[in-house]
Amino acid sequence: MILETRDDVAGPILSRQALHLEVSKDGFVRGTRLIPVHVLYCLENLQLRPEAASYFLSPLERLRSHLAAAVASRFAFPPGILASIATTFREQIAPAGLVELAYLNSVVVSGGLNASMSPWLIGYAALRLGIKSGANVAVLGGGNGYSTAVFATLAGPAGLVTVYEVDRTVALQLSSRLTKLQTANVRVARQDVMAYNFDTAEQYDVMFATLSVKKIPKTWLRLLRPNGIIGAFLPSEAQASRQCLKHEWWQDVRFVVFEKKGNIRPVSSLTGLYNPPMRNQRESLPISRHWYPDALRIQNDLISEVRKITGRLP
């Protein structure tokens, strides 16, 4: 089984001093990995601010290529995955008021305790799931549609991506966003994938769950073709061994990929998937236990700084 950590794929969380050196050596895009807390630090640093500011003044086409470069700089992603990231118009599916952050290689926090996944994590999921042209893919949980759009590009015109979303409002918003992206090989279905009677006539080559679960439900496995692949976010071994409070659930999770060859067996696991690092007065920029309010505050601070640079009104 392939065992990797977040640091293998996305690079380690840096101290401010290490960040400064890396930006000086590799440039802003590669040096910061475009994570909001690091970007905000660069904008507040007199030496780093000019290069950071120039990023936000770049045209969207250049930002898309910057994003692909940031993803590529940390891991050996195949060209097809990088191309799908570089050609997905993320600003068209960004939550209202957050377009400025569309091409950061990071989580973008939106309303109702929701957050879109980092592009590097979507690229990693696509790699380990082995999504190829012509694949029949199911995405369990709609989110903002970014993973669906990237997977649809990889599946190509001969493939199909079906998104299952239980919430009517989210499903309608998702359909609207995917229409803007002109993803003809995508359909949105309103069903509760966690229901005991979840079922469909389809069988899938690949299934990707955007939501975290304690274990893979049997209802999902029935929809997976022989030799099919399924990926989901599961608790870490430390979490699995104890009862966790709800707000602790996303502190440390694994992205585990399983293959259906007779029985279901794990083939890869990515550990250490923490939430965005939170800024405070200490040098190491540590992880916050209660990440969402801090992440939202940092994101709002970042948007405020970016709008000063660009002159855009909220």
C-alpha positions as CSV (number, residue, x, y, z in Angstrom):
1,M,0.0,0.0,0.0
2,I,1.2,3.5,-0.8
3,L,1.7,5.5,2.4
4,E,2.2,9.2,2.2
5,T,1.9,12.3,4.4
6,R,0.5,15.7,3.6
7,D,4.1,17.1,3.8
8,D,5.1,14.6,1.0
9,V,2.6,16.1,-1.3
10,A,2.0,19.7,-0.3
11,G,5.2,20.6,1.5
12,P,5.7,21.3,5.2
13,I,4.1,24.1,7.2
14,L,6.8,26.7,7.4
15,S,8.0,29.1,10.1
16,R,8.0,32.8,9.1
17,Q,11.8,32.8,8.7
18,A,11.8,29.7,6.6
19,L,8.9,31.1,4.5
20,H,10.9,34.3,3.9
21,L,13.9,32.4,2.7
22,E,11.8,30.1,0.4
23,V,10.0,33.0,-1.2
24,S,13.4,34.7,-1.8
25,K,14.7,31.6,-3.4
26,D,11.7,30.2,-5.3
27,G,9.5,33.2,-5.9
28,F,6.1,34.0,-4.4
29,V,4.0,31.3,-6.2
30,R,6.2,28.4,-5.4
31,G,7.6,29.6,-2.2
32,T,4.3,30.1,-0.4
33,R,2.2,27.4,-2.0
34,L,-0.4,30.2,-2.0
35,I,-1.8,29.2,1.4
36,P,-3.9,32.1,2.8
37,V,-2.0,32.5,6.1
38,H,1.3,32.6,4.2
39,V,0.0,35.0,1.5
40,L,-1.3,37.4,4.2
41,Y,2.1,37.3,5.9
42,C,3.8,38.2,2.6
43,L,1.4,41.1,2.0
44,E,2.2,42.4,5.5
45,N,6.0,42.1,5.0
46,L,7.6,45.1,3.3
47,Q,10.2,43.0,1.5
48,L,7.8,40.4,0.2
49,R,4.7,42.6,-0.5
50,P,5.6,43.8,-4.0
51,E,5.8,40.3,-5.5
52,A,2.7,39.2,-3.6
53,A,0.9,42.2,-4.8
54,S,1.9,41.6,-8.4
55,Y,0.2,38.1,-8.2
56,F,-3.2,39.6,-7.4
57,L,-2.8,42.1,-10.2
58,S,-2.2,39.4,-12.8
59,P,-4.9,38.4,-15.3
60,L,-6.9,35.3,-14.5
61,E,-5.3,33.3,-17.3
62,R,-1.9,33.8,-15.6
63,L,-3.3,32.9,-12.2
64,R,-4.6,29.6,-13.6
65,S,-1.0,28.8,-14.8
66,H,0.4,30.0,-11.4
67,L,-1.9,27.5,-9.7
68,A,-0.8,24.6,-11.8
69,A,2.8,25.7,-11.2
70,A,2.2,25.8,-7.4
71,V,0.7,22.3,-7.5
72,A,3.5,20.9,-9.7
73,S,6.2,22.4,-7.6
74,R,5.5,20.1,-4.6
75,F,4.7,16.7,-6.2
76,A,5.2,14.7,-9.4
77,F,1.7,15.1,-10.8
78,P,1.1,13.8,-14.4
79,P,0.6,16.4,-17.1
80,G,-3.0,15.5,-17.6
81,I,-3.9,16.4,-14.0
82,L,-2.0,19.7,-14.1
83,A,-3.7,20.5,-17.4
84,S,-7.1,19.9,-15.9
85,I,-6.3,22.2,-13.0
86,A,-4.9,24.9,-15.3
87,T,-8.0,24.8,-17.5
88,T,-10.7,24.8,-14.9
89,F,-12.1,28.3,-14.4
90,R,-12.2,28.3,-10.6
91,E,-13.4,31.9,-10.4
92,Q,-16.8,30.7,-11.9
93,I,-17.4,28.4,-9.0
94,A,-15.9,30.5,-6.2
95,P,-18.4,31.4,-3.5
96,A,-19.8,35.0,-3.7
97,G,-17.3,37.6,-2.6
98,L,-14.3,35.2,-2.7
99,V,-13.4,35.5,-6.4
100,E,-10.0,37.1,-5.4
101,L,-9.0,33.8,-3.7
102,A,-10.1,31.5,-6.6
103,Y,-6.6,30.5,-7.6
104,L,-4.9,30.1,-4.3
105,N,-3.7,26.5,-3.8
106,S,-5.6,26.2,-0.6
107,V,-8.9,25.6,1.2
108,V,-11.4,28.5,0.6
109,V,-13.8,28.8,3.5
110,S,-17.4,29.7,2.6
111,G,-20.6,29.9,4.6
112,G,-22.2,27.4,7.0
113,L,-18.9,25.8,8.1
114,N,-18.2,24.8,4.5
115,A,-14.8,24.9,2.8
116,S,-13.7,23.9,-0.7
117,M,-10.7,21.5,-0.9
118,S,-7.2,22.6,-1.9
119,P,-6.4,22.1,-5.6
120,W,-3.3,20.0,-4.6
121,L,-5.6,17.6,-2.7
122,I,-8.0,17.3,-5.7
123,G,-5.0,16.6,-7.9
124,Y,-3.8,14.0,-5.5
125,A,-7.2,12.4,-5.3
126,A,-7.4,12.2,-9.1
127,L,-4.0,10.6,-9.3
128,R,-4.7,7.9,-6.7
129,L,-8.2,7.2,-8.0
130,G,-6.7,6.8,-11.5
131,I,-9.4,8.7,-13.3
132,K,-9.0,8.2,-17.1
133,S,-10.8,9.1,-20.3
134,G,-14.1,7.3,-20.5
135,A,-14.4,6.6,-16.8
136,N,-17.8,6.6,-15.1
137,V,-17.3,8.6,-11.9
138,A,-19.5,9.3,-8.8
139,V,-18.8,12.2,-6.5
140,L,-20.6,11.8,-3.2
141,G,-21.3,15.2,-1.8
142,G,-21.5,18.2,-4.1
143,G,-19.4,20.9,-2.4
144,N,-18.7,23.8,-4.7
145,G,-18.1,21.7,-7.8
146,Y,-14.4,22.1,-8.2
147,S,-13.5,18.4,-7.8
148,T,-16.3,17.5,-10.1
149,A,-15.0,19.9,-12.8
150,V,-11.5,18.6,-12.6
151,F,-12.6,15.0,-12.7
152,A,-15.0,15.8,-15.7
153,T,-12.0,17.1,-17.6
154,L,-10.0,13.9,-16.9
155,A,-13.0,11.6,-17.8
156,G,-13.4,13.5,-21.1
157,P,-16.4,13.5,-23.5
158,A,-16.6,9.7,-23.4
159,G,-16.9,9.7,-19.6
160,L,-19.5,10.7,-17.1
161,V,-19.4,12.3,-13.7
162,T,-22.5,12.0,-11.5
163,V,-22.6,14.2,-8.4
164,Y,-24.9,13.2,-5.5
165,E,-26.1,16.0,-3.2
166,V,-29.0,15.8,-0.7
167,D,-29.5,19.5,-0.1
168,R,-31.8,21.1,-2.7
169,T,-30.2,24.6,-2.5
170,V,-26.7,23.2,-2.8
171,A,-27.7,21.0,-5.7
172,L,-29.2,23.9,-7.6
173,Q,-26.1,26.1,-7.0
174,L,-23.9,23.3,-8.1
175,S,-25.9,22.8,-11.3
176,S,-25.6,26.5,-12.0
177,R,-21.8,26.6,-11.5
178,L,-21.2,23.5,-13.6
179,T,-23.3,25.0,-16.4
180,K,-21.1,28.0,-16.4
181,L,-18.1,25.7,-16.8
182,Q,-19.8,24.0,-19.8
183,T,-19.2,20.6,-18.3
184,A,-21.5,18.6,-20.6
185,N,-20.4,15.2,-19.1
186,V,-21.7,16.0,-15.6
187,R,-25.1,15.4,-14.0
188,V,-26.3,16.3,-10.6
189,A,-28.6,13.9,-8.7
190,R,-30.4,14.7,-5.5
191,Q,-30.0,11.8,-3.2
192,D,-28.7,11.2,0.4
193,V,-25.6,9.0,0.0
194,M,-25.6,8.3,3.7
195,A,-29.1,6.9,3.7
196,Y,-29.4,3.1,4.4
197,N,-31.4,2.7,1.2
198,F,-29.1,4.8,-1.1
199,D,-29.1,3.0,-4.4
200,T,-29.0,3.7,-8.2
201,A,-29.0,1.6,-11.3
202,E,-25.5,2.8,-12.2
203,Q,-22.2,1.1,-11.4
204,Y,-19.1,3.2,-11.2
205,D,-15.4,2.8,-12.1
206,V,-14.5,5.5,-9.6
207,M,-16.2,6.9,-6.5
208,F,-15.0,9.9,-4.5
209,A,-16.5,11.0,-1.3
210,T,-16.1,14.7,-0.4
211,L,-17.5,14.0,3.1
212,S,-15.8,12.3,6.0
213,V,-17.1,8.9,7.2
214,K,-16.0,6.6,10.0
215,K,-16.0,3.6,7.5
216,I,-17.1,3.0,3.9
217,P,-20.8,2.2,3.8
218,K,-21.8,-1.1,2.2
219,T,-24.3,0.8,0.1
220,W,-21.4,2.5,-1.6
221,L,-19.5,-0.7,-2.3
222,R,-22.5,-2.2,-4.1
223,L,-22.3,0.6,-6.7
224,L,-18.6,0.0,-7.4
225,R,-17.7,-2.2,-10.4
226,P,-15.3,-5.1,-10.1
227,N,-11.7,-3.6,-10.0
228,G,-13.3,-0.2,-9.2
229,I,-11.7,2.4,-7.0
230,I,-13.2,4.4,-4.1
231,G,-11.6,7.2,-2.1
232,A,-12.9,8.7,1.1
233,F,-11.8,10.7,4.1
234,L,-11.5,8.6,7.2
235,P,-10.5,9.3,10.8
236,S,-6.8,8.9,11.6
237,E,-5.8,5.9,13.7
238,A,-5.6,8.2,16.8
239,Q,-9.1,9.4,16.2
240,A,-10.4,5.9,15.5
241,S,-9.2,4.8,18.8
242,R,-11.2,7.3,20.9
243,Q,-14.5,9.2,20.8
244,C,-13.9,12.6,19.2
245,L,-15.9,15.7,19.7
246,K,-17.7,16.9,16.6
247,H,-15.5,20.0,16.3
248,E,-12.4,17.9,16.4
249,W,-13.4,15.6,13.5
250,W,-11.3,17.4,10.9
251,Q,-8.2,17.9,13.0
252,D,-6.4,14.9,11.6
253,V,-7.8,12.7,8.9
254,R,-6.6,10.3,6.2
255,F,-7.6,10.1,2.5
256,V,-7.8,6.4,1.9
257,V,-8.2,4.8,-1.5
258,F,-9.7,1.3,-1.8
259,E,-9.8,-1.2,-4.7
260,K,-12.5,-3.7,-5.3
261,K,-10.9,-7.0,-6.3
262,G,-13.2,-9.6,-4.8
263,N,-12.9,-8.0,-1.4
264,I,-12.3,-4.3,-0.8
265,R,-8.7,-3.6,0.1
266,P,-6.8,-0.3,0.8
267,V,-4.2,0.6,-1.9
268,S,-3.1,4.1,-0.7
269,S,-3.4,6.3,2.3
270,L,-2.5,10.0,2.7
271,T,-2.2,11.1,6.3
272,G,-1.9,14.4,8.2
273,L,-4.7,16.2,6.4
274,Y,-5.0,19.1,8.8
275,N,-7.0,22.2,8.3
276,P,-5.3,25.5,7.2
277,P,-2.6,26.6,9.6
278,M,-3.7,29.4,11.8
279,R,-1.8,32.6,12.4
280,N,-0.9,33.7,15.9
281,Q,2.0,35.4,17.6
282,R,4.3,32.4,17.8
283,E,6.9,31.7,15.2
284,S,5.7,28.3,14.0
285,L,2.3,29.1,12.7
286,P,0.7,26.1,14.4
287,I,-2.6,24.4,13.8
288,S,-5.6,25.7,15.7
289,R,-7.9,23.2,17.5
290,H,-10.9,25.3,16.6
291,W,-9.9,26.2,13.1
292,Y,-13.0,27.5,11.4
293,P,-13.4,30.9,13.1
294,D,-9.7,31.5,12.7
295,A,-9.6,30.5,9.1
296,L,-12.6,32.7,8.3
297,R,-10.9,35.7,10.1
298,I,-7.6,35.2,8.2
299,Q,-9.5,34.8,4.9
300,N,-11.4,38.0,5.6
301,D,-8.2,39.9,6.5
302,L,-6.6,38.6,3.3
303,I,-9.5,39.7,1.1
304,S,-9.4,43.2,2.7
305,E,-5.6,43.4,1.9
306,V,-6.1,42.2,-1.7
307,R,-8.9,44.7,-2.3
308,K,-6.6,47.5,-1.2
309,I,-4.1,46.4,-3.8
310,T,-6.5,45.9,-6.6
311,G,-8.9,48.8,-5.9
312,R,-11.9,46.5,-6.1
313,L,-14.9,47.1,-4.0
314,P,-16.5,44.3,-2.0
